[in-house]
Amino acid sequence: ENHSPFQLYYSQDGILANPTSSERDFSKSCDVINPGGRTSYSLDVPWRQGKYEDRSPASHQDLLLVRCALAPLGTREGAESTKVICFDRVGEVIRLSPSKLSTTLGSFVAAELLGVRVLGLVATDGPTRVLRFILMQKEVTPSSVIGNAMRETIYPVPSFISTESSSIPQDEQSRHERVLSAASETSRLLNTGRILNEFAATREAFFGIGGCKSSGQYEQRKCSYGVGDEFSCKLVFSGFIFSIIDSSPSELAVLSLHDIEAFASWNTLGKDYAKTKLTVGWIQLDNHCPNAPYPVAFSPSRGKNFDGNDIHGKPFSLKIPFLEVQVDVAPRHRTGIRVLSAAVIMRNLSIFLDLAFIMRVQRFLLGVQDNLIGAIGGTNWNFIDSQEVWEHPDIEGLIRQKIARGKDIGMKTIFIQRLSIMPCSVRLSVAPVRTLTKYQEQFEGKESSAIHAAVRKGDLLVGEGSGVIGVKLGSKNRTALAVVRGMMKSILVDALLRCDGASLNFEGVALWNHLSNKEQLTTYLGAHYLASLISNVPALLGSLAAFGNPVGLIRDLGDGMSDFVNEPMKGFKKSIQEMDPSFVMSGVARGTGSLARHTLGGVADSAAMLTETAAKNMAVLTLDRKYAQRRDRVMRLKNNRTRADFVGGFESGLLKLVHGILEGVTGVVSKPIRGAERNGVEGFAKGVGKGLLGLLVKPVIGATDAITDTLIGVKESVDGMNPQHDIETLQTQVRPRRALYGVDRAIRNYRLDDATAATIQARSRLGGEEYLSHVDMTQNVALMSVRKLLIFSGNGEEVLLLPYKMITKVETHEGADRYSVKIYLKEPKPDGTDYEEVMCPNLEIADLLQKELSNVLS
């Protein structure tokens, strides 16, 4: 950009035509830019190789060197006024002296321009490097006067400099007139004081303001020019843990981020890209809903080659970070358009969900939304389920407002130099909701337990209510048609929302030199990932448990065939290297064993899913809700903590078969009696029907459960030979569920010992009661709820259970080498004593137990 009155001549450094050639037209050796002109600069030779020995090719900075002058580069005045500048160095300056055009201007005019320079400065305009030229005033020094006088005495003109008019790129008279006109304009500006000093001229050239302001520029930035401060910031965190607590209150989930690094660097004057990078080593979302089929809802996939050991002995870590995000923002463009480059790398991840967890998280997020709207004082959002009649919107006004906003491109328009989002794979598993126990229902609250019950019954409302998916709470089937409809709905929901290890592959995104805005970019990315999701529908349907997960079966067979071919080849290569044929035999054995494991295990797992689905649907057909709940609470064999085998599966299946027969036989008698007690003759008739239906269906369910457990035992026996099997199931929660204290469920700072004690209490006879405190007595543990005291022994047996209403006082007793806490009772025991004595290992623990009990009683 030439903002001076002089013509400027420029060329890539090192590309000047050979001055000794017969072709003496020096206009071909450079380009010219007129006053007020702007042009795009391109390399004459994009790559140069050194001609001579031991000369390396030109570097990136060498290629971006530019020769600039106030006269054609092949002339004497051009040679004397030439300066070299590098386009790659933001803030670099050159100063061209008009006084060196003495041959054209004459000595008097040249002497008058000794105090003027044409300043050239490399600035930025978004991602573009801009070389701007502007006049500046410079103090005249004696050396400048002497140098100008000496220049006039140089004679003769060197042979390589042309003085013939035919060698001048343009007509000599025309060029002289332009130079004289520029000198006259410069003299006028100098005499009127309108030429800036060096600092002010540098500021205007760098920011493109004042005399350097180009057409189309939206605003004038008020900044002080200088070298600019360079800032860089690096933040390193071992991790963050976010506890999600709903309105019950109860802890719904825990989101944890591990090994976080954030880096940013920028210049206050925007001389270069502002760079930011965020790295997250591990992200995990733990499901703390009671009876959750999967304890971990979201975590990175470790891969089948993971050996079960964390790197450097550190849990929740990967060799490669799970998420990397880098955004580079270019300096501000004169149009106001933001220019940026971005890259996102996300590793493969595993998602394990159940519908009750999704519904409760959605309910929590909607509650947060309502609270935020109330906090900021906005208008309330009324959803469709509020039954409120809304006024018709002003469509024309909305369209006009949208068009008006679109005119102001400013910061809303984004130029994306590069956007790269790497492809990733998602392993999705969805399990049916498990029934809550009576104590769990009491603890979770009416609304949360109603959500679990409604989801289990299949009372879903898609596209209705305030969320994406809603549930119909408290519905009852009062007619025969409603009962049949409810059974079919439960079976359908279970069939469509149960899948095991569905592999969803999402393609990456690559955008280059893309001009867009936020709305367009969001629409593009949404359409891209929606198309990827649609392409994964066949794989998702093939992973449904209702069909036996055929995709998983094919994947197992493929892995087995791959090992069957690859393992012998690896053994063969090893045998050649070691000159030992035993490696070949070992490879054949490994490949054959892997094929057998994957084939037998895959078939057994697929068959187990089919039989399990059939048994669960038949349990719905019994119309016995309590029986279905009791059956649901019995965990599947493969979800037990200890690894099962064929014998264990057969034993479990045999017990379930006997249990199914007993349930069917006893139901014929018990159901009519219970029905008569509740509803008289009508209840008796219904009970007879349920009993006869159970007599037919429940033994079949027991037989199907027996087959399922046997098949699971076969699969686990086969997979037990493979140490790499099902590495995703090794995922553990970051920490136990948070303890909430007292009747009001007070939230305090998290303590691991209290959380562990509250978890133990929930599985004991104190389940359903609010946690209060505990005391670790080394060999025993004292748990204190809001109503009772329970003491566990080291092997998990209940030693003492006392309601607080039976206690009068608590005292510490110290004897010979023994310490105890005596709990005095309101009524004596059968043996005549009126106290319970709890032995403690030392006086400190005895005092602590006495203090805690006293606080509880008070």
N, C-alpha and C positions, 0 to 999 in steps of 0.2 A: 504494500500500500504506500503510494507516494503522496504525502501530504505537504510536499515542498513545491516551490515554483520551478525547480530545475528538472530537466529530463534525467532519468537514471538509466544506466546501462549495467546489465548483470549477466553472469554466466556461471555455470558450474566450474569450480576451481579445477584446473588441470586440463580443461577441454578447449583452451584457446587454440585457434587454428595456427598452423606453422607459419610464422611471419616471413620465412625465407621462401615460401612457395611462390609459384608464378601467379597464383590466384590472389590478388591483392585487395579483394573486397572484404574489409574488416567488419562490415555490417553483418556478415554471416557468422561471426565468431561470438556474438552476444545478442541479447534481447534488450528491448528498450521499453520503458514504462513512462508515460507522459504524466505531467502534473495532475494530481487528483485521480489518477488511475489506480485500478486494482487488477491483479492478475494472479492466476494459479501458477505456482512454480513446480516444475517437474524436472527430473534428472535427465540430462542429455545422454549420459552413459550410466545405466543403473548399477553396473558392476564393472570394476576395473581390475585387471590382473597386472601385477608388476612385470615389466618387460625384461628386467635384468636379473641376474643370478642373486640369490639371497634376498630378494625383494618379496615381501608378503603381499597378498591382495589388499586392496583398500578396505579400511574398516568402515563401519556404519557412520561414524562421525566424519571420516575423510570424504565420504560420498556427499555429505550434507554441507560441505564448505562452499560458500558462494563468494564470487568476486564481484564487487560493486564499484562503480565509478560514475563521475559526472560527465564523462565524454566516452566515445567509443573506445573499447578496451585496446584496440590496436593502434591508437594514436598516441602522440606524446602526452597530451593533456590527460588522456584516459589512463596511461601508465602511471603518471604522477599522482593522480587522484584515486587510484585503486586501493581498496581495502578488502580484506577477507574476513568473513564472519561465518559461524557455524549455526545452521538452523536448529540443531538439536539442543543448544544451550540457551534455555530461557533466561532472559535478563542480560545477555551479552550485547554489547554496543560497539558501533564503529562511528567515526566522525569523518565525514567527507568535507574537504575544504574548497569552496567555490573560488577562493583566491588563486588556486593553482590553474585556473583557466585563463591565465594572463595572456596567452597567445590570442585568444578570441576577445577578451574583455579589454585588454590594454592595461598598462601598469597603473594608471590612475584609478580605474574602477576596481581592479584587483586589490589595490591597497585599501580601498574603502571597505572591501568585504573581508578583510583580515579578521574581524571580530565575529564572523558568522560561520557556522558549520551546519551541515546537513546530518542530523543525528539519525542513525539507523539502530533499531532495537528489536530484539527477538521477543515477542510476546505470545500470548496464547489466546485463541478464540475457540472455546470448547476443546475438542481434541486436536485442533489444527494449530500448527506453529505459524505465526504471522510476523513478517519482517516489515516494520513500519518506519517510514522516514518522515522527519519533521525538522523545521528550522530551529536552531538554538543559538543563543548569543554566548560568545566566549570572550574572555578578557584577552586583549591584544598584548602579547609579550614581545620583548626585543628579539628573541629568537625567531618569531614569526616574521617580523619585518626583514631581518637579515636573510632569512631563508627565501623570502619572496624576491628580494633583490638579487640574490645569487642565482636564482632560477632563470632570471631574464638574461644573465650573462653567459648561459650555457650555449656554446656554439662550436662546431656545427651540430646539427641535429643528428643523433646516432642513426646508423644505416638501417636499423630494423624498425625505425619509426617513420611512417609515411607522412609527407607534407603535400602530396599531390591531391588536388581536389577530387580526382577520380577514385581515390582510395577511401574517401569519406562515405559512410553508409548512406547518408542523405545529402541532399543538395547543400553545398557549403554555405551558400547565402542564407538558406532557410534555417540551417542549424545555428548560424551566427545570430540571426534575428531572434531565435528562441532563447539563446543564452543571454543576449543583451536584454530581452524583455524580462527574463527571470531575474537578472541582476538589478534591473530598474525596480521591479516589484519588491525584491529583497531590501534594496536601499530605502525604499519608501517605508517599509515595515520597520526597518531599523531606526530610522529617524523619528518615527511616531511612537517608538517604544513598544511595539506589538510583538516583538520576538522574545520568547521566553528564555529564562536562564536554563542552565543544563538540568537542574533538579526538576523544575516545573515541566520542561519539555519531555524529560524521561518519564515523568508520572503520566502525562497525557498519552504518550506513545504506548506505555505499558497497559493502561486501562482502556485505551481507545476512546478517550473523552476529549472534550474541548475541540482543538483543531484537528484531532485524529478521529473524531466521531464519524462513523460511517452511516449511510442511509439504511434504514431498517432497524436501527438500534433503539431499543425500547426505553432504556433508562440510563441515567448517568450515575455511575457509582462514585460516592464520595469517600475516597480512601487516600491515605497518605502513602506515597510510594517510598520504598526502601528495599533493602535486600529481602525483607520478609522473614518472619520467624518460622522455623521448621519445628513442628511438634510431632511427637510419636508417643503412643501410649500402649502399653501391653499389660493386660490383666489376666492373671492365672488363678483359677479357683479349683479346689479339689472337688467341689460339687455343691449342689443345692437340693433341698428336699422340700416339696410343697405338699402340705396336708390338706386334703379336700374334705370338708366337714359340712354335711347338709343341715337342714333346719330341725332335725329330730331332737337333739343333735346326735350324729354318729359319724365316725370317719368312713367315708365312702371309698376313697382311693388315695394313693400316694404317688405323686409324680417326682421322679428323681433324675437329676442331670449330673453326670460325673465327668471329671477331667475337662473343664471348660477353659478355653483360651480365646481371648479377644485382643486383636491388634488393630491399631489405627494410626495413620500418618497423614499429615496435611501441612500445607503452607498457608500462612495467613493472607498472602497476596494471590493465591491460586496459581502459582507458577507451574505446577505439575498436578498430576492426578492425586486426588484424595483417596487413599486406599484403606479399606477395612476388611478384616478377615475374622470369622468366627468359627471355632472348632469345638465340637462337642464329642467327647469320647464315647459316651454311653447315655442313652435315654431309656427309662423304664417307667411303666405305669402299672402299679400293683392294684389288684382288685381286692378290696377289704370287705366286700359284701359277705355276709355269712353264707356258708355252704356253697361258695363260688366253685364251679367246676374247674376253673383255671385260676390259680393264685396270681399269675402275672398276665395282664391284659395286653401289654405292648412292650416289646424289647427287640434289640437287634438280633439277627440270626447269626449264630456262631459258625454255621456251616458244618458239613459232615466230617471235615478233616480236623475239627477241633478236638483236642485230646482230653478235655474236661478240666484242664489246669489253666488258671488265670495267668496272664503275663506278669512276671516279677512277683508272683504270689499275691497279686492284688485283685480283689473281686470286682465285678462289674466293669470290665475293661476289655478292649480289643487291641490287636496289634495295629490296626488302622482305625482312625477315628470314624465314628458312625456318621457324623454330619459335618460337612465343610461348606461354608458359605463365604464367598469373596465378592465384594462389590468395589469397583473402581469408578469414581466420579471425576469426569474431566473438568478442567477449568470452565468458568461460565462463558457461554457463547453469547455473541452480541444480540441474537434474536431472543434470548431468554430461555431457549430450549435446553433442557437438562440432558447431557450426554453421559452415558454410563456403560460400563461393561460388568457383567455378573456371571458367576459360575456357582452351581450348587451340585454337590456330590453327596448322595445319601446311600448308605450301604443297604443291603437286603435286611428286611425286618420280618418279625413274626407277630401276628395279632391273634389273640385268643379271647373270645368274647362269649357272653351269654346275654340274652335279651333284657333280663332284669337289670343288669349292670348298665346297659345302654340307656334304658328308660330312667334310671335313677340319676345318671350323669346328666342327661338332658334336662331333667327336672331341676337339678342343681344349677345348671347354666342359665335356665330361664329365670330362676330366682335371683341369680346375680344380676342378670339384665334388668329386672324390675327394680332392684335396689339401686343400681347405677342411675337409671332414669330418674328415680325419685331423688337421688342425691344431687344431681346436676340441675334439678328444677325443671326438667323438660316435661312436655305433655305426656300423659300416660298413654301407653300403647294398649289398645283394646283388640283382642284377638277374636277370631271367628266364633269361639265357643262362648263369648260373652253375650251373644244374642242381641247385641246393640246395633241399631240401624244407623248406618253412616250416610252422610250426604254425598251426592255425586261429585266427583272431583272436577275441577276446571281443566279439561284436557288441553284446550287451546292455550291457556295460560302456562301450563306446564311445558308445552312444546316451545312456546316463545322463550321461556326462561332457559330451556335447554339450548336453543339456538344461540341466544345471547351469550351463554357461558362458553359455547364452542368457538365464538369469535376470538376470545382472548386465549390464544394458544399458550403464551407465557410458560409458566412452570408446569402446566398440565400436559404439554407435549414432551415426549421423551424420545430421544434418538438413541437406540440401542446399538452400540458398536458390536457387541458380542454378548449373547445370552446362551449359556450352556447349562443344561440340567441333565445329569447323567441318568441313564436308565436304572431301574431298580426292580427287585422282585419282592413280592409280599406273600408270606405263607399265612393263610387265613384258616382258622378253626373256630367253629361256632358250636356250642354245646347247649343242650336243653337246660332250662331253669330247674333247680332243685327246690324241693319244698322246705320251708323253714320249720324248725321245731317250735313247740309252744313257747319255750323260753326265749328263743330268738325272735319270735313275733312280738313278745312283750318288750324286748329290749330295742328293737328297730322302730317300733311305733306303728300305729294303725295304718298310716298312709303308705309307708314303705312295704309293710307286710302285704297290704292290699295290692300293691304293684306286682309283687312276686306271685301272688295267687292269680291275678288277672292274666299275667303273661303265661303262666303255666296252663291256664284254661284256653289260651289263644284269643282272648278278647282284645284284639289290636284294632286301632283306628288309624289307617294310613292316610296322610294328607288332611286330617282333621285335628282340631284343637290347636294349641299354641306351639306345638313342636312338630318335627317331621313325622314322628310316630307317636300315637297316643294309645292309651289303654282305657278300657271301660271298667271302672272300679265298682265292686259290689254287686255285679249283675248275678241274677239267679235264673235258672232254667225251670220255669213253673209249669210248662206244658210238655206233652210227649214230643211235639215237633221241635220245641226249643231244646229239649234234651238231645235229640238226634242231631240238630244243627250244631249244638255245642260240641258233641263228640267229633263230628266231621271237621269242625274248625280247629279243634285241638290237634287232631291227627294231621291236618294239612299244615298248620304252623310248624309242628314238630318235624314234618318231612322236609319243608323248605328251609328251615333254619338250623339244620344240623349238618355240618360238613367237617371233614377232618383233613387238614393239611392241604387245602386248595392252593395251588401255586398261581399267583396273579402277576403277570409280567407287564410292566409299564415302560413304554418307549421313552427315550430321552427327547430333549428339546434343543434345537440349535437355530438361533436367529443371528443374522449378520446384517449390519447396516439397515436396521429396521426403524422406521419413523412411526411412532404410535403414541397413544395416550394410555392412561391407567385403565379406562373402561375397555378399550380395544384389546389391550394386553391381557387383562383378566378374562375376557371372553375367549380369546385365542387359547390361553392355557386351559381354561375349563373345557373347551371343545376338544382339545388334544387329549386330555386325560379321560374325558368321557368316552371318546372313541377307543382309547386303550382298554377302558373298563368293559365296553361292549364286546371287544374282541376276546376278552377273557371269560365271557359268559359260558361257552362250552366247557372250559376247564372247571368253572365253578359248579355247573350242573353235574359234571362227571365226578365231582368230589363229594356230592351229597351222600350222607350215610344211608338214606332211604334206598339208594341204588347200589349200596355196597361199596362206594368209593372206587369205581372202575379206573379212574385216572391214577389213584394211588397204587392200585394193583399193577397197572401198566408201568408206572414208574419203578416199582419194586422189581418187576421182571426185567426192565431195561437195565437197572443197576446190576442185577445178577448176571445178565448176558455180557455187560461191559466188563465186569470183573472176570468172567469166564474166559474172555478173549485177552484182556490186558495182563492179568497176573502171570499166565505162562510166558508171555512175551518178555515181561520184566525179569522172570526167572531165567529165561534163555540168554538175555543180555548179560545178566549177572554171572551166569555159568561161563560165558565166553571170557569175561573179564577175569574171573577167579580161576578158570580152568577146572571147574568142579561141577559135574552133571547133577549133583543133588539139588541145586537151586532150581533146575527145570522141574523136577518132581515136586518140589515144595510149591512152586508157582501153580502147577496143575492142580495140586491139592487145594490151595487157597481159592483158585477160581471156581473149581467144582463145588467146594463148600459154600462159597458165596452165592452161587446160582441156586443151590438147594435151599439155603436159608431164605433168600429173597422170594423164591417161588412158593415154598411151603408157608412162610410167614405171611406173604401177601395174600394168598388164597384164604388162609385161616382168618386173617384180619377182616377181609372183605365179607366172608361168610358170617363172622361174628357181628358185624354191623347190621347185616340183614336180619339176623335172628333177634338182635337187641331191639331193632326198630319194630319188628313184628310183636315182640313181647310187650313193649311199651304201649303200642296202639291197642293191643288186646286188654291191657290193664285199664285203659280208658273205657273199653266196651263193658267192663264189669259193673259200671255205674256205682262203684264203691270207692268214694273219694279217699276215705281213710286208709283203705287197703293200698291204693295207688301211692299215697303219701308214705306209708310204711315201707313199701317196696322201693320208693325213690330214695329214702334215706340210707338204704343199704348201698354202700359205695361199690362201684364196679371193681372187679378183681384187678384190672390193670391200673387203677388209680390208687391202690394201696401203696403204702410206703415201702414195703419189702417187695422185692421182685418175685413174681409168682413163677410156677413151672407147671408142667402137665399134671403132676400129682395134686398140687394145690388147686388147680382149676377143676379137676375132676371131683375133689372133695367138696369144694364150694358149690359146684353144680348139683351134686347129689343132695346137699343140704337144702338147696333152693327147690329142688324137685319135691322133697318131703314136705317142705314148708308150703308149697303150692297145693299139694294134696290135702294137707291139714286145714289150710285156709278154706278150701272148697267144701270139705266135709263139715267143719264146724260152722261155716256160714249158713248152711241149710237150717240149723237150729237157732243160731244167735240172731240172725237178721230178722226173722218174724217176731221174736220176742222183743227186740229193741224197737221195731216198728210199732208193735201194739202198745208198748209203754208210752211212746211219744204221741201217736195219732190214732190210737184205737184200732177199729176194724180196718180202716183205710190203710193205716200204717202196717198192720199185719199182712194185708194183701200185697203191699209193695215189698215188704220184707221177704215174703215167700218167693216173689219174682226175682229179687236180687239174689236170694240164696240159691235158687235153682240155676240162675245164670252163672253165678260164681262156681257152682259145682261143676259146670261144664267147662268154663273158661280158665279158672285159676289153676287146675292141674296142668292144662296145656301151657299156661304161662310159666309154671315151674319147670316143665320139661324144656321149654324154649330157653329159659335162663340157664338150665343145666348145660344145654348145648353151647350157649354163648360163653359161659365161663370155661368150658373145656377147650373151645377153640382159642380163647384168649390165653389159656395156659399153654397150648401148643405154640402159639406165636411167641409168647414170652420165653419159653424154653429155647426156641430156635434163636431168637434175638439175643438171649443171654450169652450166646457164644461170640457175639460181636460187640466189642467194647465201644464201638462208635454209634451204637443204636440209640436213636431218639434222644439226641443230645439236647434238644429244646426242652424236654421235660425236666432237665436238671436245673432250670431256672428257679431261683428262690426269690422271695420277697426281700426288699431292702431292710425292712424291720417289721416287728409285730404291729398289730392294730393299736392305735392310740387308746389309752385309758381315759375315760371321762369320770369325774369324781362326784359322788353324792347323788342325792335325789334330783338336783338341778342339772346334773351332768356338766359340772364346771370344766372349762378347758384351761389346762395349765401347760407349762413348758413340758415338752416330751421327755419322759424318762423310760429307759429301756426296761428297768426292773419292774416298774408299775405296769407297763404294757404286757410284759410276760406274765405277771401275776393275774392281770385282768383276763388274759387269754385262757389261763388255767381255770380261773373261776367260771368262765362261760361254759366250760366243758364239764363242770362238776355239778353237784346238787344245788349250788348257788347260781346256776345259770338263769338268766332273766332278771336278776337283781343288779342294782347299780353297784359299781365297785367303789370302795372307800379307801382302803389302805392295805398294806401287807407288811409282814416282818419275816425276814430270812433268818431262821434260827440254825443255820448250817445243815443240821440233819433233817429238820422239819421246816415247814413253811406255814405261817399263819395268814389266812386270807380273811379280810374283814369287808363284808358288804354293808349295806345300810341297815340290815336287819339281823344278820347272823355272823357268827365266828366259826370258821372252818379251819382245822389244822390237818395238813397232809404230812405223811411220813416220807422218807426219802425214796421209797419204792412206789409212791403214788397212792397209798392206802389212806382212807379217811380215819384219822385218829380221834377227832373230837368235833362235834357239831353242836353249837349252843346258840339259841336266840338271845338277843340282848335283853329282852324283857324278863328273862330268868336270872339275870346277873344283878347282884346288889353292889358288890365292890370288888376291886382287884388290888392285890398286894404282892410285893416282891419279898421272897424269903431266901435267906442265905444260911446254908448249913456247912458241915464239914465237907469241903470239896464238892459241894453240890449247890446249884442255884435253881430256883423255880419261881413260877408265878402262880399264886393261888387265886382262883376265880370263885368267889363265894356266891352261892345260889339262894334264891328265895325259898325254895322248897328242898328238903333233904332228898338224897338219892335212896334207892331201895336198900343199900348197905348201911344207911344211917348217916353217912357223911354229908356235909352241906357245902362242899367245895369240890372243884376240879383242879388238879395240880398239873401244870405244864412244865416239864423239865427243860432247862436252858443250859447251853455249854459254858456260859460265863455270865458274870454279873452285868456286863454292859448290855448284852442281848436281853437279859431278864428285865432290866430297867426300861429298855426300849419297848418291849412288848407291853409292860405295865403302863407306860406312858400312852402308847397308841390306844390301848383298850379304854383307858380312863378318858381320853379325848372323845372316843366314839360314844361312850356312855353319857358323857356330859352334853 
